[in-house]
Amino acid sequence: MSGLRRHDEDPRKLLIERRLANVNNVIPVMSPKGGVGKTLISTLMALAIAENNSSVGILDLDVTNPSIHVILNLDPGVKPSEDKGVIPPKVHGIKAMSIAYYTEGKPLPLRGSEITKVVREILAITIWGSLDYLIIDTPPGMSDVHLEILSNVGKARPLVVTTPHILSVYSVRSLLTILKEVGTPIVGLVENMSENPTDVVIDLCREFKIRYLGNVPLESLLALSVGNMTLMKKTRAYSRVAEIIKRLSS
């Protein structure tokens, strides 16, 4: 972690610590490639945690393509309230915060320091209160967004998502190498779009000495359930993710 810390005097860094002081677990969901189902896994995790009567928040930090609000079918008229900060609305038992509340559906062509400012601002202004878990959906890759999270949130423990496809596994190896080199504790790895655990992903976990948390099958019902939480909870994917949450808390 020390290799990622930025020694500046931005007062928001101390504010971020205070905002997250009563959040027990911060889990950034990461993957080096797009299209591996990271956002759906993040949402399923939050739903399963809430269903387990634990307090949970979800933060969409995919600054160029936020989509958690689409999956959760958030009412566009519902906005965070403000009282010495921003208080996320609660939907389906989840406190949900997203940059999409402020972009009005328009893309944000950000780069470099602009991304840093946006991420710090969201982390600094959001009032989470007491939570058992905060799930952070991140963009693909290892970018300024991830560096800001790992630099400013000392308790962050990434969960990495991959598919069994050779290109995804190859890319995940690079991500795991970076995280290990900087000393970031990894909560585990989820194999998505896989009917059964595969040797190539299990071997990868053994190589990097991280937990294989389980596999999540690919199913058409999951795609059809976007925006419909009742239907989403009937999917096999949701059941598998609920099992993964139990492993996380054990």
C-alpha positions in Angstrom: 0.0 0.0 0.0 2.8 2.4 0.8 3.8 2.5 -2.8 0.4 3.9 -3.7 0.2 6.7 -1.1 0.3 10.2 -2.4 1.8 12.7 0.0 -0.2 15.8 -0.5 -2.1 18.1 1.8 -5.6 17.7 0.3 -8.0 18.1 3.2 -10.4 15.7 1.6 -8.1 12.8 2.5 -8.9 13.3 6.2 -12.5 13.8 5.5 -12.6 10.5 3.6 -11.3 8.8 6.6 -14.0 10.2 8.8 -16.7 9.4 6.3 -15.6 5.7 6.3 -14.7 5.5 10.0 -17.9 3.4 10.7 -17.7 1.2 7.6 -16.4 -2.2 8.6 -15.5 -3.6 5.2 -14.7 -1.7 2.0 -14.6 -4.0 -1.0 -13.6 -2.5 -4.4 -14.7 -4.9 -7.1 -12.0 -5.0 -9.7 -11.2 -6.6 -13.1 -8.6 -5.8 -15.7 -11.0 -6.4 -18.6 -14.4 -5.1 -19.4 -17.3 -7.4 -20.1 -16.5 -9.9 -17.3 -19.7 -9.0 -15.3 -18.0 -7.0 -12.6 -21.0 -4.5 -12.2 -23.5 -7.3 -11.9 -21.4 -9.1 -9.4 -21.1 -5.9 -7.3 -24.9 -5.5 -7.4 -25.6 -9.1 -6.5 -23.2 -8.9 -3.6 -25.0 -5.8 -2.3 -28.4 -7.5 -2.6 -27.2 -10.6 -0.9 -25.7 -8.7 2.0 -28.9 -6.7 2.5 -30.9 -9.9 2.3 -28.7 -11.2 5.1 -29.8 -8.4 7.3 -26.5 -6.6 7.2 -26.1 -3.0 6.4 -24.6 -2.3 3.0 -23.8 0.5 0.6 -22.8 0.5 -3.1 -20.7 3.2 -4.8 -20.5 3.3 -8.5 -17.1 4.8 -9.4 -17.0 3.9 -13.0 -16.7 7.6 -13.9 -17.1 7.2 -17.6 -19.8 4.5 -17.7 -21.8 4.3 -14.5 -24.5 1.7 -14.7 -25.4 0.5 -11.2 -28.5 2.8 -11.3 -29.7 1.0 -14.3 -29.4 -2.4 -12.7 -31.1 -1.3 -9.5 -33.7 0.6 -11.6 -33.3 3.7 -9.5 -36.0 6.3 -9.9 -34.4 9.2 -11.8 -36.4 11.5 -9.6 -34.7 10.2 -6.5 -31.6 12.1 -5.6 -29.2 12.1 -2.6 -30.3 14.5 0.1 -27.8 17.0 1.5 -26.9 17.7 5.1 -23.3 18.7 5.6 -22.5 16.2 2.9 -24.5 13.9 0.6 -26.7 11.1 2.0 -27.3 8.3 -0.5 -30.9 7.2 -1.0 -31.7 3.6 0.1 -33.1 1.2 -2.4 -33.7 -2.5 -1.9 -32.1 -2.2 1.4 -28.9 -0.7 -0.1 -27.5 2.8 0.3 -26.7 3.6 -3.3 -24.4 6.4 -4.5 -23.3 7.0 -8.1 -21.8 9.7 -10.2 -24.8 9.2 -12.5 -26.9 11.3 -10.1 -25.0 14.3 -11.4 -24.2 13.5 -15.0 -27.8 13.4 -16.2 -27.0 10.5 -18.5 -24.2 12.3 -20.3 -20.7 10.9 -20.6 -17.8 12.5 -18.7 -14.7 12.8 -20.9 -12.3 13.0 -17.9 -8.6 12.3 -17.8 -5.7 12.5 -15.3 -6.1 14.9 -12.5 -9.8 15.5 -13.4 -10.5 11.8 -12.5 -8.6 12.2 -9.3 -10.6 15.2 -8.3 -14.0 13.5 -9.0 -13.1 10.4 -7.1 -11.8 12.2 -4.1 -14.8 14.5 -4.1 -17.3 11.7 -4.1 -15.5 9.8 -1.4 -15.3 13.0 0.7 -18.9 14.2 0.4 -20.7 10.9 0.8 -22.1 10.2 4.3 -22.4 6.5 4.7 -22.9 6.3 8.5 -22.5 2.8 9.9 -22.2 0.0 7.4 -21.1 -3.6 7.6 -20.0 -3.5 3.9 -19.4 -0.8 1.3 -19.1 -2.3 -2.2 -17.3 -0.1 -4.8 -17.9 -0.9 -8.5 -14.8 0.3 -10.3 -14.0 0.7 -14.0 -12.0 -2.0 -15.9 -8.2 -2.0 -15.6 -5.9 -0.4 -13.0 -6.4 3.4 -13.4 -6.4 6.6 -11.4 -9.7 5.5 -9.9 -8.2 2.4 -8.4 -5.1 4.3 -7.2 -7.3 6.9 -5.5 -9.3 4.2 -3.7 -6.2 2.3 -2.6 -4.4 5.5 -1.6 -7.2 7.1 0.4 -9.1 4.1 1.8 -6.8 2.2 4.1 -9.3 -0.5 4.8 -10.0 -1.3 1.2 -9.6 -5.0 0.3 -10.3 -5.6 -3.4 -12.3 -8.5 -4.8 -11.1 -9.5 -8.2 -13.5 -10.8 -10.9 -12.4 -13.0 -13.9 -13.9 -15.3 -16.4 -12.2 -18.6 -17.3 -11.3 -17.3 -20.7 -7.6 -17.3 -21.4 -7.5 -13.5 -22.1 -9.3 -12.7 -18.9 -7.0 -14.9 -16.8 -3.9 -13.5 -18.5 -5.0 -10.0 -17.7 -6.0 -10.9 -14.1 -2.5 -12.2 -13.5 -1.1 -8.8 -14.3 -3.6 -7.1 -11.9 -2.8 -9.5 -9.1 0.9 -9.0 -9.6 0.4 -5.2 -9.2 -1.8 -5.6 -6.1 0.7 -8.0 -4.5 3.7 -5.8 -5.3 2.1 -2.8 -3.5 1.0 -4.9 -0.6 -2.7 -4.6 -1.1 -4.7 -7.3 0.8 -7.0 -9.1 -1.6 -10.2 -10.5 -0.2 -10.5 -13.1 -2.9 -11.4 -13.9 -6.5 -14.7 -14.7 -8.1 -14.9 -16.7 -11.3 -17.8 -15.4 -13.3 -19.6 -16.8 -16.4 -18.5 -20.3 -15.4 -20.8 -23.3 -14.8 -18.1 -25.0 -12.7 -14.8 -24.0 -11.1 -12.0 -24.3 -13.6 -8.5 -25.5 -12.9 -6.9 -22.5 -14.6 -8.6 -20.1 -12.2 -8.1 -22.2 -9.1 -4.4 -22.6 -10.0 -4.1 -18.8 -10.4 -5.5 -18.4 -6.9 -3.0 -20.9 -5.5 -0.1 -19.2 -7.3 -1.0 -15.8 -5.7 -2.1 -17.3 -2.4 -5.6 -15.7 -2.5 -9.0 -17.2 -1.8 -11.0 -18.7 -4.6 -14.5 -17.5 -3.5 -16.5 -19.4 -6.0 -17.9 -19.5 -9.5 -21.0 -17.8 -10.9 -22.8 -19.3 -13.9 -23.8 -17.5 -17.0 -27.6 -17.5 -17.5 -30.0 -15.7 -19.7 -32.4 -15.0 -16.8 -29.8 -12.8 -15.2 -29.7 -10.5 -18.2 -33.5 -10.3 -18.3 -33.6 -9.4 -14.6 -31.7 -6.1 -14.9 -33.9 -3.5 -13.2 -36.1 -6.2 -11.6 -34.7 -7.2 -8.2 -37.4 -9.8 -7.5 -36.5 -11.7 -10.7 -32.8 -11.2 -10.0 -33.0 -12.9 -6.6 -34.5 -15.9 -8.4 -31.4 -16.5 -10.5 -28.7 -19.1 -9.9 -26.2 -16.3 -10.1 -27.7 -14.6 -7.1 -27.7 -17.9 -5.1 -24.0 -18.4 -5.9 -23.1 -14.9 -4.9 -25.1 -15.3 -1.6 -22.9 -18.3 -0.9 -19.8 -16.2 -1.6 -21.0 -13.5 0.8 -21.2 -16.2 3.5 -17.6 -17.2 2.8 -16.5 -13.6 3.1 -18.1 -13.2 6.5 -16.8 -16.5 7.8 
